Amino acid sequence: MEQLTSTVTGTALVFEGGGMRASYTSGLLVALLEAGIHLDWVGGISAGSSNTVNYVSRDPWRARHSFTDFVSDPRFGDWRTFVRGQGLFNAQYIYEETGLPGQALPFDFETFTANPVQVRIGGFNATRGEAVYWGREDLGTVGDLMVRVRASSTMPVVMPPVTIDGEVYVDGALGPSGGIPLDAARADGYRKFLVVLTQERGYVKTPSRNDWYLRRHFRRLPAVADALRGRPARYNATREELWELERAGAAYLFVPEAMPVGNGTRDTARLRASHAAGLAQARRELPAIREFLGLAG
């Protein structure tokens, strides 16, 4: 395959996580691909990491299917897999098996590799209590890529931690950005951002009331309990910063007009409707997005 090219430089595409709320935001991904809009930096955390890799592989079918019809797969996960220690979402199957050739969500690693876009996938080192952003140097094979997407998406409690090179990882949303990888884009030198959020504009994350349970559950990984307790403040602070960037003209924020699903929604019809709503909003906003990105027409 010939090397691909980007159509937009100097602007970072930032995907927030949010579990099945990505059914809505995958609509923006599809709209960008339909319009041939290819930014040269893309990063995501948790479900946003799936949107990231599907954008880089330029696969609108996988982007849509991952957060809609795929939930009907009998191996997707439920309380039975949770009791067996595989997680409420059967993460090893979802991320590390389905992306292989001939499986339920085959991943186009050839296109991913041919695309020159800079990639960042955020995880959280559960032992050290540190955020990490994996890049191209860490993603040499489809296995390397997908285990890191899995780690980035590993919601504490409901999914088992992931071990990579002897280190234990959980959801990247526990890092300093609270789940929106604005910090990664800035660290790579970007000052202009197209940010894809999965909560409505008025949303404010509230503190957890289950500190005692988290400390007990993560007694062997206390950094995870500490990070979970501090996440609401970090997440809300990042959102406030984004509003400021928006007012300054340095960020375009794609914010759901109404979020019709939650992070654990399993109803296929609702998820399809969510994706359709996100796609419709994205198509309406596409002229403004093109203007922000400096694209003619």
N, C-alpha and C positions, 0 to 999 in steps of 0.2 A: 504494500500500500504506500502511495506517495505521502510525503509529509503534509499535514493539514496546516492551515493558517488561521490566525485570529482576525476578526474584523474590527475589534475595538481594543485599543491599548490605553493604559493609564488609569483604568477603572477596575476595581475589584468587585467580583460578584460574591456576596456573602450569604450563606444559607443558615438560618436558624434551625434547630431541631424541633421536636414536638411530637414524636411518634406518628400516629395515623393522621395528625393534622397536616402532615406533608402531602396527604391526598389533595388538599387545596393548593398548596404552594407548588406542587409538581405541575400544576396548570401553567404557572409562569414559565417554568422550565420548557414545557412543550411549546408555548408561544414564542419564546426566544429562538428555539431551534427551527420552528416553522418560518420565522422571519430571517433566518440566517445570521443571527446576532451571536457572535462568538467572542466573549471577553478573554483577555489573556491571563487572568488570575481568578481562581475560584476556590473557595474554601467552605467547609461545612462541619457541623458537629451533630452527632447523634443521627436522627433521621435526615438532617441536612447533609450528612456525609454521603448518604445514598443519593440524594438529589445532586450532589457534587459529581460523583463518579458517573451517574447517568447523563449528566450534562456534558462531561468531558468525552464520553463515548458516543455522544450525539444520538441517543437512542430514545425517542419519544415513546415508543411502545413500552419499553422497560420502565421508564419514568412513571407512566400511567399505571401499568399493571402492578408494580411493586406495592402501591398503596391503595389498590382497589380490589380487583378480582383475586389477587393472590391470597387474601385472607381466607378464602374458601378451600385452600389446599389443606387436606386432612392432616398434614404434618406441620402446619403453621404453629401449633402450640396451644395449650390450654392448661387447666388445672392438673390434668394427668401428667403432662410433661413437667409441670412445676414440681409436683410431688417427687418425680424421678430425678430432680436436680438439674433438669435441662432448661428450666425457665418457663415462665408463663408465655413468653414468646420463645419458640424453639430456635435459639439464636444460631447454633452451629449449622443447623439445616438451612435456615433463612439466608444466612450470609455466606457460609463457606461451601455449601453444597449446591444450592440452586443456581449459582452463577457459572457453573461449569458447563461445558458443551453438552447439549442434549437434555439439560435439566429444565426445571420450571421457569427460571429467569436467566437464561444464558447471557453472559456478559461479553460484550465485544471488546476484548482486551487489545486486539490489534488496532482498532480505532483509538482507544484510550492512549495507547503508546505512541501512535502517530500524531496525536494532537499536542502541539507545543505548549499549551496552557500550563501555567504554574499551578500546582495543586497543593492544598493543605487540608488534612483531616485531623480533627482535634480529639485527643483522648486525655484521660486522667490517670496518672500513676498512683495506684491505690496504696502502695507501701510508702512511697516518698512524699505523697501529698502534693504532687507537682503536675501541672498541665504539660502536655506535649503536643506538638503539631508535626505529623508525619508528612513528608514531601516525596518527590519523585525518587530520591535516593533510597527510600524505604520500600518502594512499590515495584520491585523488579519483576514479579510474577503475579498472576491473578490471585494466587494463594496469599502472597504478601499483602496485596491490596485488600482482599475481602476480610482477612482476619482483623485488619485495622479498622475497616468499616464496622465490623462486628463490635470491636472493643469500644469504638466511639459511641456506639448505639446501645451499650450495655447498661440499661437502667438499673440502678441499685435495688436490691431486694428481689425484684421480680425476674431478674436475669443473673446467671452466675458470672463472676468476674472472668476475664480472659487473660491468659498468660502468653506473653510474647517475649522471646529471648530471655526467659527467666524472670521477667518483671510482670506484675499483676496490674491490669487496667480495668477501669470502668468508664462510664459515660463522660464524654468530654465536657458536658454541661457543668461539671463540678469545678471547672477551672475559673480563672479570674474574670472572664468575660460573662460568666453566668450562662453560657450556651450560645452566644452570638459571636462568631470569630472575627470581630472587628480588630482585636488586638493582633491577630496573625497577619491580616492585610497591612496594618500599619507597620508591623515589624519588617515586612518585605518592601516597605517604601511607598505604599499607596496612600493617597490623600483624597481620593474620590471613590465613592462606594455606591453600588447598587445592592441594597440589603433586602433580603426576603424574610419577612417575619411571619410567625405562625400564630400570633395572638392579636386580637383586635386592638385598636389604638388606645382605648381606655383601660386596658388590662394592667393590673398591678399584682405582682406575685406576693403572697402573704407568707409569713413565717410558718414553719412546721410546728405542729402541736405534739409531735411524737418523738421528741428528742430522747426520751428514756428508752424507747424501743430501738431507735437507730444506734444508740450507744451500745445497747445489749447485742443487737444483731451484728454490728461491726466491731465487736470488742477486739478482734484480731487485726482489724484495719481501721484504727481510730481516725485516721486522716479522712476517711470517707464520711464518717459521721460528722466530723467538724466541717467538711466542705458542704455537705448537705444542709447543715444548719445555717451556714453563711451564704448559701446560694441566692435566696430571695433578694438580699440587699445588693449583691453583685449584679444580678440580672436587671433589677430595676435601675441601677446606676448606668448600665450600658444603654438601656432604652432611653434614659434621659439624655445621654450623650448623643444618641442618634437623632433625637428631636432637634438638638442644637445644630448638628451637622446639616439636617434637612433645612432648617431656617437659614443657614449660611450658604446654601446651595451646593454643599459638598457631598450630599447624599440624596439619592432617590430611594424612598422606602416603599416597598410593596407591602401593604398592610391589609389583611383580610377585612373586607367590609362587614362580614359576619362569619364567624367560624362555626360551622354546623356540626362538627364532630369533636371528640376528645382524643387524647393520645392513645387510648386503648380501644377505640371503637372497632367492632368486628363485623358490623352489618354492611354487606357488600353494596346494597342499594344506596345506603346513606353515603358510603365512601365514593361511589360513582358520582352521586349528586354533588358531593363536595368537590371532586376534581372538576366537574363540569362548571361549577360556580367559580372556582379559581381560574380556570381557563377563560371563561367569559370576562371576568374582571381584568385579567392580564391583556386580553385582546383590546379591551376598551382603553387601557392605560398605555398600550404600546406606542402610540404617537408621542406621548409625553416622555416615555422611557427613551425612545429614539432621539428626541430632542436633547435630553439630559446627556446621552452618550455621544452627542455630536454627529449623529448619523442623519444624512439628508433624506427627505421623503417621509 
